[in-house]
Amino acid sequence: MLISAGLGLIVGVILALTGAGGGVLAVPLLVFGVGLRVAEAGPIGLLAVGMAAALGAVLGLKAGTVRYKAALLMAGTGMALSPFGIWLANRVDNRGLSILFGIVLLLVAYRTFRQAHDQPVGDEQPARTRPCIRDSGSGRFIWTAPCAGILALSGSVTGLLSGLLGVGGGFVLVPALQRYSDLAMPSIVATSLAVIALVSVTGVVSGAIAGNLNWMIAVPFCAGALAGMMGGRLIASRLAGPHLQYGFAAVSALVAIGMIGKFIL
């Protein structure tokens, strides 16, 4: 329990410093630190990330930056696919899931490095040519079939990965909203957090029903994550910047190589 709480503390600090996307390291920490299988670590990591995302979503709602209709559409498709991801995770061996997770983590590391080195993905595309644009008067999305389709697809991928690997999916949602919408970054982050929070509920419940949620590890892990997140917020503003992103990318890449190498070498 002490090890689990300590690992949760690390995840909480990472979440505070890097945002909900930092929760992608929760599963590897549980795999290496406690010896869980990916299918067992996934729901626990998802519970911790979901709690952090819910806090961010509530703050976003109060600030009026959550596009709640878009969030509900993405969350709806994600929640429909999340149980399938759980079902699939229980039928894929731990070696295959670990290698897949490592590949996903490498992609996260690459994108984080690119964000720190260049401008965010999607800035090169003129805002008015994107499928999801807002009305200049009301500030709400002008709903079209392409807009609804891309949001539903983004939510579906998020839900599938959420159930399969226990990741929140911020690394899918944020780039999708950046590339295909004209939302400002605060609104993109807040909307993504709302989707992650909602989809996480389905993933955690499905994982518990499937018998993959070890509460003896989950409770201290989440308590440590909350403590780390609150403590990390006190220093987040002083550490934010490209150097922090480079560090997160490097750690993610090393963990990914470790997860892949463990089952290949």
C-alpha positions as CSV (number, residue, x, y, z in Angstrom):
1,M,0.0,0.0,0.0
2,L,2.9,2.4,0.8
3,I,4.5,1.7,-2.6
4,S,1.1,2.2,-4.3
5,A,0.6,5.5,-2.5
6,G,4.1,6.6,-3.5
7,L,3.5,5.8,-7.1
8,G,0.3,7.7,-7.0
9,L,2.1,10.7,-5.5
10,I,4.5,10.7,-8.5
11,V,1.6,10.5,-10.9
12,G,-0.2,13.3,-9.1
13,V,2.8,15.6,-9.4
14,I,3.2,14.7,-13.1
15,L,-0.5,15.5,-13.7
16,A,-0.2,18.8,-12.0
17,L,2.9,19.8,-14.0
18,T,1.9,18.4,-17.5
19,G,-1.9,18.2,-17.4
20,A,-4.1,15.1,-17.8
21,G,-1.9,13.7,-20.6
22,G,0.7,13.1,-17.9
23,G,-1.5,10.3,-16.5
24,V,-0.4,8.1,-19.4
25,L,2.6,7.2,-17.1
26,A,0.3,5.8,-14.4
27,V,0.0,2.3,-16.0
28,P,3.7,1.8,-16.6
29,L,4.5,2.9,-13.0
30,L,1.9,0.3,-11.7
31,V,3.3,-2.4,-14.1
32,F,6.9,-1.9,-13.0
33,G,6.4,-0.7,-9.4
34,V,3.7,-3.1,-8.2
35,G,4.0,-5.9,-10.8
36,L,0.4,-5.6,-12.2
37,R,-0.5,-6.7,-15.7
38,V,-1.5,-3.9,-18.1
39,A,-5.2,-5.1,-17.9
40,E,-5.1,-4.8,-14.1
41,A,-3.2,-1.5,-14.0
42,G,-5.4,0.2,-16.6
43,P,-8.6,0.7,-14.5
44,I,-6.5,2.0,-11.5
45,G,-4.6,4.5,-13.7
46,L,-7.9,5.5,-15.3
47,L,-9.5,6.1,-12.0
48,A,-6.7,8.4,-10.9
49,V,-6.7,10.3,-14.2
50,G,-10.5,10.5,-14.3
51,M,-10.5,12.1,-10.8
52,A,-8.0,14.7,-11.9
53,A,-9.8,15.3,-15.2
54,A,-13.1,15.8,-13.3
55,L,-11.6,18.5,-11.2
56,G,-10.3,20.3,-14.2
57,A,-13.6,19.9,-16.0
58,V,-15.5,21.4,-13.1
59,L,-13.1,24.4,-13.1
60,G,-13.6,24.7,-16.9
61,L,-17.4,24.7,-16.5
62,K,-17.2,27.5,-14.0
63,A,-15.0,29.5,-16.3
64,G,-17.3,28.8,-19.3
65,T,-14.6,27.2,-21.4
66,V,-16.1,23.7,-21.8
67,R,-17.9,23.1,-25.1
68,Y,-20.4,20.8,-23.4
69,K,-22.3,19.7,-26.5
70,A,-19.1,18.6,-28.2
71,A,-17.9,17.0,-25.0
72,L,-21.1,15.0,-24.6
73,L,-20.9,13.8,-28.2
74,M,-17.3,12.7,-27.9
75,A,-18.0,11.2,-24.4
76,G,-21.0,9.4,-25.7
77,T,-19.1,7.5,-28.5
78,G,-16.2,7.0,-26.1
79,M,-18.4,5.5,-23.4
80,A,-19.9,3.1,-26.0
81,L,-16.5,1.8,-27.1
82,S,-14.8,1.7,-23.6
83,P,-16.4,-1.6,-22.5
84,F,-15.3,-3.2,-25.8
85,G,-11.7,-2.0,-25.0
86,I,-12.0,-3.7,-21.6
87,W,-13.3,-6.9,-23.2
88,L,-10.4,-6.8,-25.7
89,A,-7.8,-6.2,-23.0
90,N,-8.9,-9.4,-21.2
91,R,-8.4,-11.4,-24.4
92,V,-5.0,-10.0,-25.4
93,D,-2.0,-11.4,-23.6
94,N,0.0,-9.1,-21.3
95,R,3.0,-9.1,-23.7
96,G,0.9,-7.8,-26.6
97,L,-0.7,-5.1,-24.4
98,S,2.6,-4.0,-23.0
99,I,4.1,-3.6,-26.5
100,L,1.1,-1.7,-27.7
101,F,1.2,0.6,-24.7
102,G,4.9,1.2,-25.3
103,I,4.1,2.2,-28.9
104,V,1.4,4.6,-27.8
105,L,3.7,6.1,-25.2
106,L,6.4,6.6,-27.9
107,L,3.8,8.5,-29.9
108,V,3.0,10.7,-26.9
109,A,6.7,11.3,-26.3
110,Y,7.2,12.4,-30.0
111,R,4.2,14.7,-30.0
112,T,5.2,16.3,-26.7
113,F,8.8,16.9,-28.0
114,R,7.3,18.4,-31.2
115,Q,5.1,20.7,-29.2
116,A,8.1,21.9,-27.1
117,H,10.3,22.4,-30.2
118,D,7.8,23.8,-32.7
119,Q,4.3,25.3,-32.6
120,P,1.3,23.1,-31.6
121,V,0.1,20.7,-34.3
122,G,-2.7,22.2,-36.3
123,D,-1.5,25.8,-36.3
124,E,-0.6,25.6,-40.0
125,Q,-4.2,25.1,-41.0
126,P,-6.4,28.3,-41.4
127,A,-9.0,28.2,-38.7
128,R,-11.9,28.9,-41.0
129,T,-11.2,25.9,-43.2
130,R,-11.5,23.4,-40.3
131,P,-14.7,21.3,-40.0
132,C,-15.7,22.6,-36.5
133,I,-15.9,26.4,-36.4
134,R,-17.8,28.7,-34.1
135,D,-20.5,31.2,-34.9
136,S,-18.9,34.7,-34.6
137,G,-22.0,35.9,-32.7
138,S,-22.9,33.1,-30.3
139,G,-19.5,31.5,-30.0
140,R,-21.1,28.1,-30.4
141,F,-20.1,25.4,-32.9
142,I,-21.8,25.5,-36.3
143,W,-22.8,21.9,-36.4
144,T,-22.2,20.1,-39.7
145,A,-21.9,16.4,-40.6
146,P,-18.1,16.6,-41.0
147,C,-17.8,18.3,-37.6
148,A,-20.0,15.8,-35.8
149,G,-18.2,12.9,-37.6
150,I,-14.7,13.9,-36.6
151,L,-15.7,14.6,-33.0
152,A,-17.5,11.2,-32.8
153,L,-14.5,9.4,-34.3
154,S,-12.1,11.2,-31.8
155,G,-14.4,10.1,-28.9
156,S,-14.5,6.5,-30.2
157,V,-10.7,6.2,-30.4
158,T,-10.4,7.7,-26.9
159,G,-13.0,5.3,-25.5
160,L,-11.4,2.3,-27.1
161,L,-7.9,3.2,-25.9
162,S,-9.3,4.1,-22.4
163,G,-10.7,0.6,-22.0
164,L,-7.9,-1.3,-23.7
165,L,-4.9,0.5,-22.1
166,G,-6.3,2.5,-19.2
167,V,-5.3,5.9,-20.7
168,G,-7.4,9.0,-20.4
169,G,-7.0,9.9,-24.1
170,G,-5.9,13.5,-23.8
171,F,-3.2,12.8,-26.4
172,V,-6.0,11.9,-28.9
173,L,-8.5,14.6,-28.0
174,V,-6.3,17.7,-27.7
175,P,-4.6,17.2,-31.1
176,A,-8.0,16.4,-32.8
177,L,-9.6,19.6,-31.4
178,Q,-6.5,21.6,-32.3
179,R,-6.5,20.4,-35.9
180,Y,-10.2,20.2,-36.6
181,S,-11.7,23.1,-34.6
182,D,-11.1,26.8,-34.1
183,L,-11.3,26.6,-30.3
184,A,-8.7,28.4,-28.1
185,M,-6.4,26.2,-26.1
186,P,-8.1,26.8,-22.7
187,S,-11.4,25.6,-24.2
188,I,-9.6,22.6,-25.9
189,V,-8.1,21.5,-22.6
190,A,-11.3,22.0,-20.6
191,T,-13.4,20.2,-23.1
192,S,-10.9,17.3,-23.3
193,L,-10.9,17.0,-19.6
194,A,-14.7,16.8,-19.5
195,V,-14.6,14.0,-22.1
196,I,-11.9,12.1,-20.2
197,A,-13.8,12.4,-16.9
198,L,-17.0,11.0,-18.4
199,V,-15.3,8.2,-20.4
200,S,-13.2,7.2,-17.3
201,V,-16.4,6.4,-15.4
202,T,-17.4,3.8,-17.9
203,G,-13.9,2.4,-18.0
204,V,-13.5,2.1,-14.3
205,V,-17.0,0.6,-13.8
206,S,-16.3,-1.9,-16.7
207,G,-13.0,-2.8,-15.2
208,A,-14.5,-3.4,-11.7
209,I,-17.2,-5.6,-13.2
210,A,-14.5,-7.6,-15.1
211,G,-12.7,-8.1,-11.8
212,N,-9.6,-6.1,-12.9
213,L,-9.8,-3.3,-10.2
214,N,-7.7,-4.1,-7.2
215,W,-9.1,-1.7,-4.5
216,M,-6.2,-2.4,-2.1
217,I,-3.9,-0.8,-4.6
218,A,-6.4,1.6,-6.2
219,V,-7.3,3.5,-3.0
220,P,-3.8,4.4,-1.8
221,F,-2.7,5.1,-5.4
222,C,-5.6,7.5,-6.0
223,A,-5.0,9.1,-2.5
224,G,-1.4,9.6,-3.4
225,A,-2.3,11.0,-6.8
226,L,-4.6,13.6,-5.3
227,A,-2.0,14.6,-2.7
228,G,0.7,14.9,-5.4
229,M,-1.6,16.9,-7.7
230,M,-2.4,19.4,-5.0
231,G,1.2,19.8,-4.1
232,G,2.3,19.9,-7.7
233,R,-0.1,22.8,-8.5
234,L,1.9,24.9,-6.0
235,I,5.0,24.7,-8.2
236,A,3.5,24.1,-11.6
237,S,3.6,27.8,-12.7
238,R,7.3,28.1,-11.8
239,L,8.3,24.9,-13.8
240,A,6.1,25.3,-16.8
241,G,7.7,25.7,-20.2
242,P,9.6,23.9,-23.0
243,H,12.1,22.3,-20.7
244,L,9.4,20.6,-18.7
245,Q,7.9,19.2,-21.9
246,Y,11.3,18.0,-23.1
247,G,11.7,16.2,-19.7
248,F,8.3,14.6,-19.9
249,A,9.0,13.5,-23.5
250,A,12.3,12.0,-22.5
251,V,10.8,10.1,-19.5
252,S,7.9,8.9,-21.6
253,A,10.3,7.6,-24.3
254,L,12.5,5.8,-21.8
255,V,9.5,4.2,-20.1
256,A,8.1,3.1,-23.5
257,I,11.4,1.5,-24.5
258,G,11.5,-0.3,-21.1
259,M,8.0,-1.7,-21.6
260,I,8.7,-2.8,-25.2
261,G,12.2,-4.2,-24.3
262,K,10.9,-6.1,-21.3
263,F,8.8,-8.4,-23.5
264,I,11.0,-8.5,-26.7
265,L,14.5,-8.9,-25.4
